[in-house]
Amino acid sequence: DYDAVQSGISVSYAMPFRRGFEGTSGPLKLAYPIRFSAGVQDMDFVNFNGPGQQQVRPYFEISIF
């Protein structure tokens, strides 16, 4: 068993994604929330003595709703 410590930092930006929709009662304007996030995650394996004791990973995420 290895103990791990995880930390990270990220920056997010949220905005509405607008789209028109033609319904039975007429045209509708829809707005979906969309979020863009980017950051860095750091993971340290405390009890592991071999290579790969620390891992730093960048990430990018897009979320709708």
Predicted model as a PDB file, atoms N, CA, C, CB and O in Angstrom, pLDDT in the B-factor column:
MODEL        1                                                                  
ATOM      1  N   ASP A   1       0.828  -1.184   0.000  1.00 60.00           N  
ATOM      2  CA  ASP A   1       0.000   0.000   0.000  1.00 60.00           C  
ATOM      3  C   ASP A   1       0.872   1.247   0.000  1.00 60.00           C  
ATOM      4  CB  ASP A   1      -0.942  -0.001   1.203  1.00 60.00           C  
ATOM      5  O   ASP A   1       1.859   1.326   0.731  1.00 60.00           O  
ATOM      6  N   TYR A   2       0.499   2.217  -0.825  1.00 64.00           N  
ATOM      7  CA  TYR A   2       1.230   3.468  -0.912  1.00 64.00           C  
ATOM      8  C   TYR A   2       0.318   4.618  -0.515  1.00 64.00           C  
ATOM      9  CB  TYR A   2       1.791   3.680  -2.330  1.00 64.00           C  
ATOM     10  O   TYR A   2      -0.840   4.680  -0.929  1.00 64.00           O  
ATOM     11  N   ASP A   3       0.847   5.520   0.285  1.00 80.00           N  
ATOM     12  CA  ASP A   3       0.124   6.735   0.631  1.00 80.00           C  
ATOM     13  C   ASP A   3       0.341   7.749  -0.484  1.00 80.00           C  
ATOM     14  CB  ASP A   3       0.590   7.302   2.010  1.00 80.00           C  
ATOM     15  O   ASP A   3       1.434   7.838  -1.043  1.00 80.00           O  
ATOM     16  N   ALA A   4      -0.682   8.502  -0.803  1.00 83.00           N  
ATOM     17  CA  ALA A   4      -0.571   9.499  -1.862  1.00 83.00           C  
ATOM     18  C   ALA A   4      -1.152  10.824  -1.377  1.00 83.00           C  
ATOM     19  CB  ALA A   4      -1.294   9.023  -3.150  1.00 83.00           C  
ATOM     20  O   ALA A   4      -2.136  10.861  -0.638  1.00 83.00           O  
ATOM     21  N   VAL A   5      -0.516  11.905  -1.811  1.00 88.00           N  
ATOM     22  CA  VAL A   5      -0.992  13.258  -1.534  1.00 88.00           C  
ATOM     23  C   VAL A   5      -1.250  13.905  -2.886  1.00 88.00           C  
ATOM     24  CB  VAL A   5       0.047  14.093  -0.670  1.00 88.00           C  
ATOM     25  O   VAL A   5      -0.379  13.904  -3.755  1.00 88.00           O  
ATOM     26  N   GLN A   6      -2.439  14.455  -3.063  1.00 89.00           N  
ATOM     27  CA  GLN A   6      -2.812  15.050  -4.342  1.00 89.00           C  
ATOM     28  C   GLN A   6      -3.152  16.526  -4.136  1.00 89.00           C  
ATOM     29  CB  GLN A   6      -4.013  14.292  -4.977  1.00 89.00           C  
ATOM     30  O   GLN A   6      -3.841  16.889  -3.183  1.00 89.00           O  
ATOM     31  N   SER A   7      -2.660  17.366  -5.038  1.00 94.00           N  
ATOM     32  CA  SER A   7      -2.991  18.785  -5.001  1.00 94.00           C  
ATOM     33  C   SER A   7      -3.071  19.292  -6.435  1.00 94.00           C  
ATOM     34  CB  SER A   7      -1.941  19.595  -4.173  1.00 94.00           C  
ATOM     35  O   SER A   7      -2.655  18.604  -7.366  1.00 94.00           O  
ATOM     36  N   GLY A   8      -3.595  20.473  -6.607  1.00 94.00           N  
ATOM     37  CA  GLY A   8      -3.717  21.012  -7.953  1.00 94.00           C  
ATOM     38  C   GLY A   8      -4.229  22.432  -7.934  1.00 94.00           C  
ATOM     39  O   GLY A   8      -4.645  22.964  -6.905  1.00 94.00           O  
ATOM     40  N   ILE A   9      -4.182  23.022  -9.105  1.00 96.00           N  
ATOM     41  CA  ILE A   9      -4.693  24.371  -9.296  1.00 96.00           C  
ATOM     42  C   ILE A   9      -5.350  24.418 -10.670  1.00 96.00           C  
ATOM     43  CB  ILE A   9      -3.552  25.447  -9.164  1.00 96.00           C  
ATOM     44  O   ILE A   9      -4.877  23.787 -11.615  1.00 96.00           O  
ATOM     45  N   SER A  10      -6.438  25.166 -10.774  1.00 95.00           N  
ATOM     46  CA  SER A  10      -7.134  25.259 -12.057  1.00 95.00           C  
ATOM     47  C   SER A  10      -7.751  26.643 -12.231  1.00 95.00           C  
ATOM     48  CB  SER A  10      -8.221  24.173 -12.165  1.00 95.00           C  
ATOM     49  O   SER A  10      -7.969  27.382 -11.271  1.00 95.00           O  
ATOM     50  N   VAL A  11      -8.019  26.959 -13.483  1.00 97.00           N  
ATOM     51  CA  VAL A  11      -8.686  28.203 -13.858  1.00 97.00           C  
ATOM     52  C   VAL A  11      -9.905  27.818 -14.683  1.00 97.00           C  
ATOM     53  CB  VAL A  11      -7.724  29.172 -14.658  1.00 97.00           C  
ATOM     54  O   VAL A  11      -9.791  27.010 -15.604  1.00 97.00           O  
ATOM     55  N   SER A  12     -11.065  28.378 -14.374  1.00 96.00           N  
ATOM     56  CA  SER A  12     -12.305  28.051 -15.074  1.00 96.00           C  
ATOM     57  C   SER A  12     -12.952  29.308 -15.633  1.00 96.00           C  
ATOM     58  CB  SER A  12     -13.278  27.326 -14.139  1.00 96.00           C  
ATOM     59  O   SER A  12     -12.817  30.400 -15.081  1.00 96.00           O  
ATOM     60  N   TYR A  13     -13.659  29.124 -16.743  1.00 95.00           N  
ATOM     61  CA  TYR A  13     -14.420  30.208 -17.362  1.00 95.00           C  
ATOM     62  C   TYR A  13     -15.771  29.625 -17.773  1.00 95.00           C  
ATOM     63  CB  TYR A  13     -13.653  30.834 -18.603  1.00 95.00           C  
ATOM     64  O   TYR A  13     -15.819  28.623 -18.486  1.00 95.00           O  
ATOM     65  N   ALA A  14     -16.850  30.231 -17.338  1.00 95.00           N  
ATOM     66  CA  ALA A  14     -18.197  29.767 -17.659  1.00 95.00           C  
ATOM     67  C   ALA A  14     -18.921  30.813 -18.490  1.00 95.00           C  
ATOM     68  CB  ALA A  14     -18.991  29.454 -16.376  1.00 95.00           C  
ATOM     69  O   ALA A  14     -18.775  32.015 -18.271  1.00 95.00           O  
ATOM     70  N   MET A  15     -19.710  30.329 -19.453  1.00 93.00           N  
ATOM     71  CA  MET A  15     -20.485  31.230 -20.304  1.00 93.00           C  
ATOM     72  C   MET A  15     -21.699  30.471 -20.847  1.00 93.00           C  
ATOM     73  CB  MET A  15     -19.607  31.795 -21.473  1.00 93.00           C  
ATOM     74  O   MET A  15     -21.673  29.241 -20.908  1.00 93.00           O  
ATOM     75  N   PRO A  16     -22.757  31.177 -21.239  1.00 91.00           N  
ATOM     76  CA  PRO A  16     -23.909  30.499 -21.836  1.00 91.00           C  
ATOM     77  C   PRO A  16     -23.664  30.225 -23.322  1.00 91.00           C  
ATOM     78  CB  PRO A  16     -25.187  31.345 -21.652  1.00 91.00           C  
ATOM     79  O   PRO A  16     -23.108  31.063 -24.032  1.00 91.00           O  
ATOM     80  N   PHE A  17     -24.079  29.063 -23.776  1.00 88.00           N  
ATOM     81  CA  PHE A  17     -24.048  28.696 -25.186  1.00 88.00           C  
ATOM     82  C   PHE A  17     -25.483  28.819 -25.691  1.00 88.00           C  
ATOM     83  CB  PHE A  17     -23.464  27.233 -25.409  1.00 88.00           C  
ATOM     84  O   PHE A  17     -26.345  28.034 -25.295  1.00 88.00           O  
ATOM     85  N   ARG A  18     -25.750  29.790 -26.556  1.00 89.00           N  
ATOM     86  CA  ARG A  18     -27.121  30.081 -26.993  1.00 89.00           C  
ATOM     87  C   ARG A  18     -27.428  29.406 -28.318  1.00 89.00           C  
ATOM     88  CB  ARG A  18     -27.337  31.591 -27.117  1.00 89.00           C  
ATOM     89  O   ARG A  18     -26.578  29.295 -29.202  1.00 89.00           O  
ATOM     90  N   ARG A  19     -28.674  28.961 -28.425  1.00 89.00           N  
ATOM     91  CA  ARG A  19     -29.121  28.285 -29.634  1.00 89.00           C  
ATOM     92  C   ARG A  19     -30.612  28.528 -29.806  1.00 89.00           C  
ATOM     93  CB  ARG A  19     -28.807  26.765 -29.577  1.00 89.00           C  
ATOM     94  O   ARG A  19     -31.365  28.550 -28.832  1.00 89.00           O  
ATOM     95  N   GLY A  20     -31.030  28.708 -31.046  1.00 89.00           N  
ATOM     96  CA  GLY A  20     -32.446  28.867 -31.332  1.00 89.00           C  
ATOM     97  C   GLY A  20     -33.116  27.519 -31.545  1.00 89.00           C  
ATOM     98  O   GLY A  20     -32.483  26.579 -32.026  1.00 89.00           O  
ATOM     99  N   PHE A  21     -34.381  27.420 -31.194  1.00 86.00           N  
ATOM    100  CA  PHE A  21     -35.141  26.174 -31.324  1.00 86.00           C  
ATOM    101  C   PHE A  21     -36.542  26.532 -31.798  1.00 86.00           C  
ATOM    102  CB  PHE A  21     -35.187  25.377 -29.966  1.00 86.00           C  
ATOM    103  O   PHE A  21     -37.168  27.449 -31.266  1.00 86.00           O  
ATOM    104  N   GLU A  22     -37.026  25.818 -32.783  1.00 87.00           N  
ATOM    105  CA  GLU A  22     -38.369  26.044 -33.317  1.00 87.00           C  
ATOM    106  C   GLU A  22     -39.313  25.029 -32.692  1.00 87.00           C  
ATOM    107  CB  GLU A  22     -38.389  25.937 -34.877  1.00 87.00           C  
ATOM    108  O   GLU A  22     -39.275  23.851 -33.045  1.00 87.00           O  
ATOM    109  N   GLY A  23     -40.160  25.472 -31.766  1.00 81.00           N  
ATOM    110  CA  GLY A  23     -41.117  24.599 -31.100  1.00 81.00           C  
ATOM    111  C   GLY A  23     -42.501  24.732 -31.708  1.00 81.00           C  
ATOM    112  O   GLY A  23     -42.702  25.508 -32.642  1.00 81.00           O  
ATOM    113  N   THR A  24     -43.448  23.984 -31.186  1.00 84.00           N  
ATOM    114  CA  THR A  24     -44.821  24.040 -31.688  1.00 84.00           C  
ATOM    115  C   THR A  24     -45.485  25.378 -31.365  1.00 84.00           C  
ATOM    116  CB  THR A  24     -45.644  22.895 -31.100  1.00 84.00           C  
ATOM    117  O   THR A  24     -46.397  25.805 -32.073  1.00 84.00           O  
ATOM    118  N   SER A  25     -45.032  26.039 -30.298  1.00 85.00           N  
ATOM    119  CA  SER A  25     -45.610  27.323 -29.925  1.00 85.00           C  
ATOM    120  C   SER A  25     -44.815  28.500 -30.485  1.00 85.00           C  
ATOM    121  CB  SER A  25     -45.692  27.431 -28.420  1.00 85.00           C  
ATOM    122  O   SER A  25     -45.112  29.652 -30.168  1.00 85.00           O  
ATOM    123  N   GLY A  26     -43.811  28.222 -31.313  1.00 88.00           N  
ATOM    124  CA  GLY A  26     -43.020  29.300 -31.896  1.00 88.00           C  
ATOM    125  C   GLY A  26     -41.539  29.142 -31.585  1.00 88.00           C  
ATOM    126  O   GLY A  26     -41.117  28.168 -30.962  1.00 88.00           O  
ATOM    127  N   PRO A  27     -40.768  30.112 -32.029  1.00 90.00           N  
ATOM    128  CA  PRO A  27     -39.318  30.018 -31.798  1.00 90.00           C  
ATOM    129  C   PRO A  27     -38.948  30.258 -30.327  1.00 90.00           C  
ATOM    130  CB  PRO A  27     -38.582  31.027 -32.685  1.00 90.00           C  
ATOM    131  O   PRO A  27     -39.531  31.110 -29.656  1.00 90.00           O  
ATOM    132  N   LEU A  28     -37.986  29.501 -29.857  1.00 88.00           N  
ATOM    133  CA  LEU A  28     -37.486  29.627 -28.493  1.00 88.00           C  
ATOM    134  C   LEU A  28     -35.980  29.876 -28.537  1.00 88.00           C  
ATOM    135  CB  LEU A  28     -37.816  28.352 -27.656  1.00 88.00           C  
ATOM    136  O   LEU A  28     -35.296  29.404 -29.446  1.00 88.00           O  
ATOM    137  N   LYS A  29     -35.473  30.604 -27.573  1.00 88.00           N  
ATOM    138  CA  LYS A  29     -34.035  30.792 -27.434  1.00 88.00           C  
ATOM    139  C   LYS A  29     -33.576  30.010 -26.209  1.00 88.00           C  
ATOM    140  CB  LYS A  29     -33.664  32.311 -27.311  1.00 88.00           C  
ATOM    141  O   LYS A  29     -34.042  30.257 -25.096  1.00 88.00           O  
ATOM    142  N   LEU A  30     -32.663  29.068 -26.417  1.00 88.00           N  
ATOM    143  CA  LEU A  30     -32.138  28.247 -25.339  1.00 88.00           C  
ATOM    144  C   LEU A  30     -30.735  28.700 -24.992  1.00 88.00           C  
ATOM    145  CB  LEU A  30     -32.149  26.759 -25.724  1.00 88.00           C  
ATOM    146  O   LEU A  30     -29.993  29.161 -25.860  1.00 88.00           O  
ATOM    147  N   ALA A  31     -30.363  28.569 -23.715  1.00 89.00           N  
ATOM    148  CA  ALA A  31     -29.013  28.900 -23.258  1.00 89.00           C  
ATOM    149  C   ALA A  31     -28.518  27.745 -22.396  1.00 89.00           C  
ATOM    150  CB  ALA A  31     -28.988  30.259 -22.461  1.00 89.00           C  
ATOM    151  O   ALA A  31     -29.087  27.455 -21.344  1.00 89.00           O  
ATOM    152  N   TYR A  32     -27.458  27.092 -22.849  1.00 89.00           N  
ATOM    153  CA  TYR A  32     -26.842  25.996 -22.111  1.00 89.00           C  
ATOM    154  C   TYR A  32     -25.585  26.520 -21.417  1.00 89.00           C  
ATOM    155  CB  TYR A  32     -26.503  24.799 -23.058  1.00 89.00           C  
ATOM    156  O   TYR A  32     -24.776  27.197 -22.051  1.00 89.00           O  
ATOM    157  N   PRO A  33     -25.405  26.225 -20.144  1.00 92.00           N  
ATOM    158  CA  PRO A  33     -24.162  26.646 -19.496  1.00 92.00           C  
ATOM    159  C   PRO A  33     -23.000  25.769 -19.959  1.00 92.00           C  
ATOM    160  CB  PRO A  33     -24.301  26.586 -17.957  1.00 92.00           C  
ATOM    161  O   PRO A  33     -23.120  24.544 -19.969  1.00 92.00           O  
ATOM    162  N   ILE A  34     -21.896  26.371 -20.336  1.00 94.00           N  
ATOM    163  CA  ILE A  34     -20.700  25.647 -20.749  1.00 94.00           C  
ATOM    164  C   ILE A  34     -19.526  26.210 -19.953  1.00 94.00           C  
ATOM    165  CB  ILE A  34     -20.455  25.768 -22.303  1.00 94.00           C  
ATOM    166  O   ILE A  34     -19.433  27.418 -19.738  1.00 94.00           O  
ATOM    167  N   ARG A  35     -18.628  25.318 -19.516  1.00 95.00           N  
ATOM    168  CA  ARG A  35     -17.487  25.741 -18.703  1.00 95.00           C  
ATOM    169  C   ARG A  35     -16.202  25.134 -19.257  1.00 95.00           C  
ATOM    170  CB  ARG A  35     -17.685  25.331 -17.220  1.00 95.00           C  
ATOM    171  O   ARG A  35     -16.136  23.943 -19.561  1.00 95.00           O  
ATOM    172  N   PHE A  36     -15.191  25.976 -19.381  1.00 95.00           N  
ATOM    173  CA  PHE A  36     -13.861  25.549 -19.804  1.00 95.00           C  
ATOM    174  C   PHE A  36     -12.942  25.628 -18.586  1.00 95.00           C  
ATOM    175  CB  PHE A  36     -13.319  26.435 -20.991  1.00 95.00           C  
ATOM    176  O   PHE A  36     -12.916  26.649 -17.899  1.00 95.00           O  
ATOM    177  N   SER A  37     -12.194  24.570 -18.313  1.00 96.00           N  
ATOM    178  CA  SER A  37     -11.264  24.548 -17.184  1.00 96.00           C  
ATOM    179  C   SER A  37      -9.922  24.002 -17.653  1.00 96.00           C  
ATOM    180  CB  SER A  37     -11.826  23.694 -16.010  1.00 96.00           C  
ATOM    181  O   SER A  37      -9.864  23.104 -18.493  1.00 96.00           O  
ATOM    182  N   ALA A  38      -8.859  24.545 -17.108  1.00 97.00           N  
ATOM    183  CA  ALA A  38      -7.510  24.056 -17.372  1.00 97.00           C  
ATOM    184  C   ALA A  38      -6.696  24.198 -16.100  1.00 97.00           C  
ATOM    185  CB  ALA A  38      -6.842  24.827 -18.554  1.00 97.00           C  
ATOM    186  O   ALA A  38      -6.906  25.125 -15.318  1.00 97.00           O  
ATOM    187  N   GLY A  39      -5.775  23.282 -15.899  1.00 97.00           N  
ATOM    188  CA  GLY A  39      -4.967  23.356 -14.694  1.00 97.00           C  
ATOM    189  C   GLY A  39      -3.882  22.314 -14.664  1.00 97.00           C  
ATOM    190  O   GLY A  39      -3.585  21.664 -15.666  1.00 97.00           O  
ATOM    191  N   VAL A  40      -3.294  22.169 -13.490  1.00 97.00           N  
ATOM    192  CA  VAL A  40      -2.204  21.222 -13.257  1.00 97.00           C  
ATOM    193  C   VAL A  40      -2.521  20.446 -11.989  1.00 97.00           C  
ATOM    194  CB  VAL A  40      -0.818  21.954 -13.143  1.00 97.00           C  
ATOM    195  O   VAL A  40      -2.921  21.031 -10.982  1.00 97.00           O  
ATOM    196  N   GLN A  41      -2.341  19.113 -12.035  1.00 93.00           N  
ATOM    197  CA  GLN A  41      -2.507  18.259 -10.865  1.00 93.00           C  
ATOM    198  C   GLN A  41      -1.150  17.688 -10.474  1.00 93.00           C  
ATOM    199  CB  GLN A  41      -3.532  17.119 -11.142  1.00 93.00           C  
ATOM    200  O   GLN A  41      -0.356  17.316 -11.339  1.00 93.00           O  
ATOM    201  N   ASP A  42      -0.887  17.618  -9.188  1.00 93.00           N  
ATOM    202  CA  ASP A  42       0.361  17.076  -8.664  1.00 93.00           C  
ATOM    203  C   ASP A  42       0.012  15.926  -7.726  1.00 93.00           C  
ATOM    204  CB  ASP A  42       1.204  18.178  -7.928  1.00 93.00           C  
ATOM    205  O   ASP A  42      -0.835  16.076  -6.846  1.00 93.00           O  
ATOM    206  N   MET A  43       0.666  14.776  -7.911  1.00 88.00           N  
ATOM    207  CA  MET A  43       0.425  13.627  -7.057  1.00 88.00           C  
ATOM    208  C   MET A  43       1.769  13.124  -6.528  1.00 88.00           C  
ATOM    209  CB  MET A  43      -0.334  12.503  -7.828  1.00 88.00           C  
ATOM    210  O   MET A  43       2.674  12.822  -7.307  1.00 88.00           O  
ATOM    211  N   ASP A  44       1.895  13.037  -5.204  1.00 88.00           N  
ATOM    212  CA  ASP A  44       3.117  12.551  -4.554  1.00 88.00           C  
ATOM    213  C   ASP A  44       2.817  11.226  -3.855  1.00 88.00           C  
ATOM    214  CB  ASP A  44       3.669  13.603  -3.534  1.00 88.00           C  
ATOM    215  O   ASP A  44       1.886  11.132  -3.056  1.00 88.00           O  
ATOM    216  N   PHE A  45       3.615  10.209  -4.164  1.00 84.00           N  
ATOM    217  CA  PHE A  45       3.510   8.911  -3.506  1.00 84.00           C  
ATOM    218  C   PHE A  45       4.574   8.866  -2.418  1.00 84.00           C  
ATOM    219  CB  PHE A  45       3.679   7.723  -4.527  1.00 84.00           C  
ATOM    220  O   PHE A  45       5.756   8.685  -2.711  1.00 84.00           O  
ATOM    221  N   VAL A  46       4.160   9.029  -1.168  1.00 78.00           N  
ATOM    222  CA  VAL A  46       5.072   9.239  -0.049  1.00 78.00           C  
ATOM    223  C   VAL A  46       5.932   8.011   0.233  1.00 78.00           C  
ATOM    224  CB  VAL A  46       4.290   9.612   1.191  1.00 78.00           C  
ATOM    225  O   VAL A  46       7.138   8.154   0.433  1.00 78.00           O  
ATOM    226  N   ASN A  47       5.360   6.819   0.256  1.00 78.00           N  
ATOM    227  CA  ASN A  47       6.088   5.605   0.641  1.00 78.00           C  
ATOM    228  C   ASN A  47       6.720   4.881  -0.537  1.00 78.00           C  
ATOM    229  CB  ASN A  47       5.164   4.664   1.357  1.00 78.00           C  
ATOM    230  O   ASN A  47       7.220   3.771  -0.357  1.00 78.00           O  
ATOM    231  N   PHE A  48       6.721   5.445  -1.710  1.00 76.00           N  
ATOM    232  CA  PHE A  48       7.277   4.800  -2.900  1.00 76.00           C  
ATOM    233  C   PHE A  48       8.669   5.366  -3.161  1.00 76.00           C  
ATOM    234  CB  PHE A  48       6.350   5.008  -4.141  1.00 76.00           C  
ATOM    235  O   PHE A  48       8.829   6.579  -3.297  1.00 76.00           O  
ATOM    236  N   ASN A  49       9.667   4.505  -3.231  1.00 76.00           N  
ATOM    237  CA  ASN A  49      11.047   4.971  -3.364  1.00 76.00           C  
ATOM    238  C   ASN A  49      11.570   4.912  -4.795  1.00 76.00           C  
ATOM    239  CB  ASN A  49      11.939   4.158  -2.478  1.00 76.00           C  
ATOM    240  O   ASN A  49      12.662   5.419  -5.053  1.00 76.00           O  
ATOM    241  N   GLY A  50      10.852   4.327  -5.717  1.00 74.00           N  
ATOM    242  CA  GLY A  50      11.323   4.179  -7.086  1.00 74.00           C  
ATOM    243  C   GLY A  50      11.053   5.410  -7.924  1.00 74.00           C  
ATOM    244  O   GLY A  50      10.607   6.439  -7.417  1.00 74.00           O  
ATOM    245  N   PRO A  51      11.334   5.293  -9.238  1.00 75.00           N  
ATOM    246  CA  PRO A  51      11.025   6.423 -10.136  1.00 75.00           C  
ATOM    247  C   PRO A  51       9.511   6.636 -10.215  1.00 75.00           C  
ATOM    248  CB  PRO A  51      11.609   6.172 -11.561  1.00 75.00           C  
ATOM    249  O   PRO A  51       8.738   5.690 -10.064  1.00 75.00           O  
ATOM    250  N   GLY A  52       9.105   7.842 -10.445  1.00 70.00           N  
ATOM    251  CA  GLY A  52       7.678   8.160 -10.510  1.00 70.00           C  
ATOM    252  C   GLY A  52       7.082   8.481  -9.163  1.00 70.00           C  
ATOM    253  O   GLY A  52       5.870   8.368  -8.977  1.00 70.00           O  
ATOM    254  N   GLN A  53       7.921   8.884  -8.208  1.00 83.00           N  
ATOM    255  CA  GLN A  53       7.417   9.231  -6.882  1.00 83.00           C  
ATOM    256  C   GLN A  53       6.519  10.462  -6.940  1.00 83.00           C  
ATOM    257  CB  GLN A  53       8.579   9.474  -5.918  1.00 83.00           C  
ATOM    258  O   GLN A  53       5.589  10.590  -6.143  1.00 83.00           O  
ATOM    259  N   GLN A  54       6.790  11.365  -7.874  1.00 85.00           N  
ATOM    260  CA  GLN A  54       5.965  12.553  -8.052  1.00 85.00           C  
ATOM    261  C   GLN A  54       5.510  12.621  -9.505  1.00 85.00           C  
ATOM    262  CB  GLN A  54       6.742  13.842  -7.651  1.00 85.00           C  
ATOM    263  O   GLN A  54       6.313  12.463 -10.424  1.00 85.00           O  
ATOM    264  N   GLN A  55       4.216  12.857  -9.703  1.00 87.00           N  
ATOM    265  CA  GLN A  55       3.653  12.985 -11.045  1.00 87.00           C  
ATOM    266  C   GLN A  55       2.948  14.329 -11.156  1.00 87.00           C  
ATOM    267  CB  GLN A  55       2.671  11.816 -11.359  1.00 87.00           C  
ATOM    268  O   GLN A  55       2.129  14.680 -10.307  1.00 87.00           O  
ATOM    269  N   VAL A  56       3.270  15.077 -12.203  1.00 92.00           N  
ATOM    270  CA  VAL A  56       2.625  16.362 -12.480  1.00 92.00           C  
ATOM    271  C   VAL A  56       1.934  16.227 -13.826  1.00 92.00           C  
ATOM    272  CB  VAL A  56       3.663  17.559 -12.478  1.00 92.00           C  
ATOM    273  O   VAL A  56       2.573  15.913 -14.830  1.00 92.00           O  
ATOM    274  N   ARG A  57       0.621  16.466 -13.846  1.00 93.00           N  
ATOM    275  CA  ARG A  57      -0.171  16.290 -15.061  1.00 93.00           C  
ATOM    276  C   ARG A  57      -0.977  17.541 -15.369  1.00 93.00           C  
ATOM    277  CB  ARG A  57      -1.102  15.084 -14.925  1.00 93.00           C  
ATOM    278  O   ARG A  57      -1.700  18.040 -14.507  1.00 93.00           O  
ATOM    279  N   PRO A  58      -0.861  18.053 -16.592  1.00 96.00           N  
ATOM    280  CA  PRO A  58      -1.764  19.129 -17.012  1.00 96.00           C  
ATOM    281  C   PRO A  58      -3.102  18.523 -17.445  1.00 96.00           C  
ATOM    282  CB  PRO A  58      -1.134  19.968 -18.175  1.00 96.00           C  
ATOM    283  O   PRO A  58      -3.153  17.368 -17.869  1.00 96.00           O  
ATOM    284  N   TYR A  59      -4.170  19.294 -17.337  1.00 92.00           N  
ATOM    285  CA  TYR A  59      -5.464  18.803 -17.810  1.00 92.00           C  
ATOM    286  C   TYR A  59      -6.289  19.949 -18.379  1.00 92.00           C  
ATOM    287  CB  TYR A  59      -6.230  18.105 -16.671  1.00 92.00           C  
ATOM    288  O   TYR A  59      -6.076  21.119 -18.061  1.00 92.00           O  
ATOM    289  N   PHE A  60      -7.238  19.570 -19.232  1.00 95.00           N  
ATOM    290  CA  PHE A  60      -8.172  20.503 -19.858  1.00 95.00           C  
ATOM    291  C   PHE A  60      -9.544  19.837 -19.835  1.00 95.00           C  
ATOM    292  CB  PHE A  60      -7.730  20.879 -21.336  1.00 95.00           C  
ATOM    293  O   PHE A  60      -9.657  18.649 -20.135  1.00 95.00           O  
ATOM    294  N   GLU A  61     -10.571  20.574 -19.487  1.00 95.00           N  
ATOM    295  CA  GLU A  61     -11.919  20.006 -19.352  1.00 95.00           C  
ATOM    296  C   GLU A  61     -12.947  20.965 -19.939  1.00 95.00           C  
ATOM    297  CB  GLU A  61     -12.248  19.706 -17.865  1.00 95.00           C  
ATOM    298  O   GLU A  61     -12.846  22.180 -19.773  1.00 95.00           O  
ATOM    299  N   ILE A  62     -13.936  20.402 -20.626  1.00 95.00           N  
ATOM    300  CA  ILE A  62     -15.095  21.152 -21.113  1.00 95.00           C  
ATOM    301  C   ILE A  62     -16.335  20.495 -20.514  1.00 95.00           C  
ATOM    302  CB  ILE A  62     -15.159  21.177 -22.698  1.00 95.00           C  
ATOM    303  O   ILE A  62     -16.541  19.291 -20.669  1.00 95.00           O  
ATOM    304  N   SER A  63     -17.157  21.284 -19.831  1.00 93.00           N  
ATOM    305  CA  SER A  63     -18.370  20.769 -19.207  1.00 93.00           C  
ATOM    306  C   SER A  63     -19.588  21.500 -19.749  1.00 93.00           C  
ATOM    307  CB  SER A  63     -18.298  20.907 -17.676  1.00 93.00           C  
ATOM    308  O   SER A  63     -19.599  22.728 -19.834  1.00 93.00           O  
ATOM    309  N   ILE A  64     -20.603  20.744 -20.112  1.00 87.00           N  
ATOM    310  CA  ILE A  64     -21.885  21.308 -20.537  1.00 87.00           C  
ATOM    311  C   ILE A  64     -22.921  20.878 -19.514  1.00 87.00           C  
ATOM    312  CB  ILE A  64     -22.283  20.839 -21.994  1.00 87.00           C  
ATOM    313  O   ILE A  64     -22.999  19.701 -19.161  1.00 87.00           O  
ATOM    314  N   PHE A  65     -23.705  21.812 -19.042  1.00 76.00           N  
ATOM    315  CA  PHE A  65     -24.716  21.648 -18.000  1.00 76.00           C  
ATOM    316  C   PHE A  65     -24.000  21.643 -16.719  1.00 76.00           C  
ATOM    317  CB  PHE A  65     -25.559  20.368 -18.172  1.00 76.00           C  
ATOM    318  O   PHE A  65     -24.622  21.518 -15.664  1.00 76.00           O  
TER     319      PHE A  65                                                      
ENDMDL                                                                          
END                                                                             
